[in-house]
Amino acid sequence: MIRNDRNRLKDSRFFTKLYKLFLENDQGRSKILDVTRVDRPKFVELSFVGSGSYADVFRSKANGEFVLKMIRLLPDEILKRIQSSTISRHTSYSDAYQECKISDALSQLQNLVIKNRSYRCSIFPQIFSKFLSKDISFNHKKSYQTFSEIECQYSIDPIEHFGINVSRENLLMVMEDCGQLMIDLIDDLHPYAMLSILKQIIVGLMIAEQVFEFEHRDLHSGNILLQPFQQHSIPFTYDNKVISIPSYGFLVKIIDTTFSRLKYDNIIYFKDMTCLFENFEEKKCRRANEKCPIRMQDMIYDQMSQVIQNEWQKFYPKTNCIWIKYVIYKMRKSLSTRMQQFESSTDSVTKNRRSSLSSMTYAHRVYRLLEQYNRLMDKCSNLLQCFYTIINDQSGLNDFVRISFFTNADE
């Protein structure tokens, strides 16, 4: 027993020394130090919102509403040496730095001027501040799970597992509160609100494509949020041209640039996902052998990987079109469920109500129109092509929720 304790202590010292060496020589950490504040921030009245694959999110209503995204960090060399899905909730300093730069660039689209050309797009969250912190004290509501509780359920903490005597570092990104998940609201949305949301996504991503060669590469249901919006229309600006989209009560926010690709000041920021998609191929084959149905989201990942062919640094705007097909799929699925429930309803009084009939008329219109948009995404190689097809189309693509496009009077 004494020998085992001594061996564990010896191993702990070895791993601690090795970890510190990797940390000191981690180039990604050096870059993060240039774009973050290093201190011990204190946040109050935080409530736990949820967890993604690589981060946890908290919401605060103290001192103005904001959201805190917390990313657990490990040196690149540690992650390279521990090939296991049990540490998938950890991010390298290099990847976290890429996400910082991408998020900061997209935040500038709130109001950006490049060579006397104006661009304005509100679908990406504003980033207020970033911290690299070791000791975090969260005073959040006890009714929510803490990060540690969730971590224990799903993964191994390599620092604790190997007895490494160091303080963990976390990247904290403080950003605007982007509202509620679209997927949580989708079944209650007016069909025209769905069209507005879709067009906001198309126009917003189009602007980011043209300005920053941006690809999101992970636009699943958890990465589209909706803010309540009181104004009738939402303004965008592209190359000094004003674009207006009826809001139908919602402003879209697109989050999570973990997998994204962007070019800023002639530097390309991206995440190499070769290893992730090698595992994806194995998973796909296993599902096929077990005759399990493939999820639509997995099909979208597959289509994207077929376009990129592991050239993650290059610009493939087609991937944004592919992910918009996933958004369309979710919208059509919701409308289809509504229409089926209406048709199978035995309540004749409800079915004959004018409001119910009117609602189903809207649902049928938008359902058919979304199929046209689905075909359009197949045809287009980028969203600028898609945008001009919509505004110049005579067959109804711009019906119901009309995109207005005109020259800025100040040009």
N, C-alpha and C positions, 0 to 999 in steps of 0.2 A: 504493500500500500504506500509506504514511504517512498519507495523507488518510483512508483507510478506518479506520485505527486511531484517528485523532483523532475521526472521526465516532462510532465505537463508544464511545469514552470519553465524548464529549459526551452521547450517548444514555444511557449508563449513569448519568451524573450526574443527568440529567433524571429518569429513572425512579426513581432512589434518592430524590431529593427529593420526587417525587410520592408514592411509597410511604410515606415517613415522614409526609407530610401526611395521607394517608388513615388511617394508623395512629393518629396523634394524635387524630383526630376521629371515630374509630370508637366508637360508643356501646356496641356489643356488647363491645368490649374493656374499656371502663370497668366494665361490669357483671361481667365475668369476674374482674377484679381484686378485686371485693368478695367473691367466693366461693372464691378459690383462694389458695394460698401462692405467692409469687414468690421462688424460689431455684433452686439448682442441685442437685437431688437426685442421689444416687449409688446405683445399684442393682447388686447383685452376683448372680452365679449365675442370670442370666436366660437363658431359652431362648425362641426365637421360636416362637410357637404358630400364627399365621396372620394373614391380612389380609382385611378386608372392604372395602366400597366407600369408606369414609371413615376407617378407622382400622387400626392394627396392634396386635396383642396379644402380650405377653410373659408368661411364667410364671416365678415365682421360688419356690424352696424355702428360701431363706435367711431367718432371723429370722421363721419362720412362713410358711405358704403364702399367696401372694396373686397376683393377676393385675394387670398394668399395661396399660391401654389408652392408646395414644398417638394423638392426633388432630392432624394438621397444619393450621395455621390461616392464613387470609389475610383481610385487611380486606374488608368487604362491597363497597366500591366497586371493588376489584380484580376480585372475582368477577363483579360486574355487567358489567364492561367486557370481560371475556374469556369470551365465550360459546363454550366448547369442551368436549367430553367428555374431552379430554386432561388437564384439571385437575379431573376429577370426584373425585379422591382428596383434595381440599382442602375444608375446612369454614370457613365464615365464623365470626367471633367470636360473632355473634348466635346462630347455630344451635348453636354449642358451649355457649353460656350456657344456652340452652333445655334442652339435654340434661343439663347439670349439675343444674339445678333439678328436672327430672323424675326423674332418678336418685336425687337426695337425698330427694325426697318418698317415692318407692317404698321406699327403704331404711328409712324410718320405720315401714313396715308390719310390721317384725319384732315390734314391740310398741307399739301406738299407742292413746291414749285421747283421744277428742274428746267434750266435753260429757258426761262420765261414761259414755260408751259405749266399750267395748273392741273393738279390731280387731287381729287377728294373722294374718300371712301370710308365709311364708318363701320364696316362689318368686322373689322379686326379690333380687339380690345386695346385700350390705352394701357401702356406699361408705366407705372408711377415710379417704382424703385426696385432695386435688386440687392440682395444681401447674400454674403457668404458667411454662414454662422455655424458655430460649433454647439453652443448651448442654447436651446430654444425652450422657453417656458410658455406653454399654451394653457390659458385659463378658459377652456371651452366647456360647453354644456356636457354634463355627465351622462345625459341620455344618449349621446352619440358615442360610437366606438372611437377609441384613439388609434393613431397610426400603429402604435406598438402592438395593440391587440389584433389588428388586421394582419400585421406583418407575421405574427406568431402563427396565424392560421395557415398562411399560404407559402411561406418561404423561410429560408435559413439566412440569418444575419451572419455574414462571414467574419465580421469583427468580433462578435461574441463567440462564434463557433470555434475560431482559432485562438481565442483568449488574447486578442491583440489589445494592448493597453494604450489606446489612443482615443482622442475625442473625435466623434464622427462629424463630418462637415455636410452641410445641407445648402442647397441653393434655394433661396426664397424669392419668388417673384410676386410683387404686389401690383395688382392690376384692377381695372374697373370690374364691378359686378355685372356680369353679362346676362343675368336673368335665369330663365328656366330652360331645361332641355326641350328641344322641339319634340322629341319622341314622347315626352310626358304630356304634351298638349295636343299632339297631332289629331287625335280622334275627336277633339272638340273644335278644331279650327274650321272656319268657313272655307269652302272650296276656293273662293277667290283669295283668301288670305294665304292659302297654299301656293297659289300662282305668284302672289307678291313675294313670298319667301324664296321661291325658286328663282325668280328674276333678280332679286337682290343678290343671291349667291352667284348667279351667272355674271352679272355686271361687276360685282365686287372682285371676284376672282379674275375677271378679264382685265381689270385695271392693274391688279397685282402682277398678272402675267406680263403685261406690256411694260410696266415700270421696272419690275425686279426679276423678270423671268421666274416667277414664283410657281411652284407646284405644292399643293398641300400634301398629297400622297396618303392621307388617312382620314378622309371626310366621312366617317361613320356617324351613326345616330348620336353618339355621346359628344360629338364635337361641334354640334350646331345648337346654339342657344337663341332664345327669343327674349327681347326686352319689350315691355309695353311702350307704345309710341303713340302720342296723341295727335301729332300733325297729320294732315291728309296725305302728304307725299314725302318721299325720302329723296334728297338731292345727292347726286354723284357728279363728279367732274372728271372728264377724261380728255386730255390734250386740249384744254380750254373750252371744251364742249360740255354743256350741261345736260345731264341725264336725270329724268325724274320718274320715280316709280310709286304708284299709289301704295300706301303702307298697310291698309286694312288692319291697323292697330298694332303692328309689330315691326320691330327693327331686328334684323338678323345679326348675330355675332358668331364668328367662326373662331374656334380656339384650338389649342394644342398643335404646336409646330414641331413636335418631337421628330417626326419622319420627314419634315418638309425640306424643300430645296429652294434656294433664293440666291440671287446675285446682287451684291451691293458694293459700290465703289470698285468694281471689277474683281471682287473677291467672291468666290462661290462657296456658299455654306450649304452643307448637306449631311445626311447620315447614310453611311454605307450599310445597307441592309442585306448584303449577300448571305450572311450566316442565318439571319432570320428567315429568309426565303428558302434556304436549303432545308431548314426544319419544316417550313410550310409544305414543301414538295413531299417530304416524308409523311407528313400528316395527311396530305391529300391522297397519297397512295394507300395509306392505311384505311382511310374512310372508304375508298373505292373497294378495297378487298373485303371490308366488313359490310359493304352495301349500305352505307349510311348516306343519307342525303347531304349534299354540299350546301352550306349556307350561302345566301346571296352575297354576304360580305366577303366570304372566302373566294367566291367567284370573281368579285371585283379585284381583290388582291392579286389573283391569278392573272387577270387581264392586264393589270398594271405591270406586273413583272414581265409579261410577255412583250410589252412595249419597251420597257427599260432595258431588259436583257443584262442586268447587273452593271449597267453603266450609270451608276447613281449620281455621278457628278454632272452628267449632261442634262440638257433642258429638253423635256418631253411634255409640252403643254397638253398633249392628248390625254394625259393621266387625269387632268382636271375634268375633262369631258366624261371620262370613265366614272369618276366618283360622283358626278352629278347624276349619272344614270342610277346610282344607288339611292340618291335622294328621291328621285322620281319613283323608283320602285317602292320606297316606303310610303310615299304619298298615295300612289295608286292602290297599294294594299289597304290603307286605311279607308279610302273611298269605296273600294270594293266591298269591304266588310260592312260599311254603312248601308250600301245598296242592297246587299244580301239580307241584312237584318230587316230592312224595310219591306222587301218583297216577301219574306217569310213571316212577317208579323200577322197575327190573327186579329189584331185590334183594328177593325174596319173604321172606327171613328177616328183613330189616330192617323190611319193611312189616308183618309179623305180630307183631313185638315189642310187648308190652303198652305199654311206654313210648311207642313211636312212635304207636300207635293212640290212646293217651290224649292225646298232644300234639296230634294232628290234631283230636280231639274238642274240645279247648279252642279251637283255632284257628278251627274252624267256628262255634262258639258266639259267639266275640268278633267274628268277621267279620260275622255277621248282626246282632249288636247294634250294631256301629259304623254300619251302614246306618241303623238307627233313630235314632242320634244325628245322623247327617247330615241326616235329614229334620227332626229337632227344631231344628237350627240354622237351617234354612230358615224355620221357622215363628216362631221367637222374634225379638223386636226388641232384647232385651238379655239378659245372662247371669243376672240375678236371676230373670227369668221362666223361663229355662232350668233353673236350679237347683231352683226349686220344682216345676217339672214333673217333674223326675227323682225327687225324694224323695217326691212324692205319687203317682207313677205305679204302676199295678197290672199293667202289661203286661210288665214285666221290665227297664225302663230302669235300675233300680238293683240288678239282680241281679249275682251273682258277686263283684264288688268293691263292697261296699255303703257308701254314704255315710251316716254316722250324724250326726244333727242333734238337739241337745237344749239346753235352757235351762241356762245356767251357774248352778251352785248358789250362787255368790257374788253373784248379781244382787240 
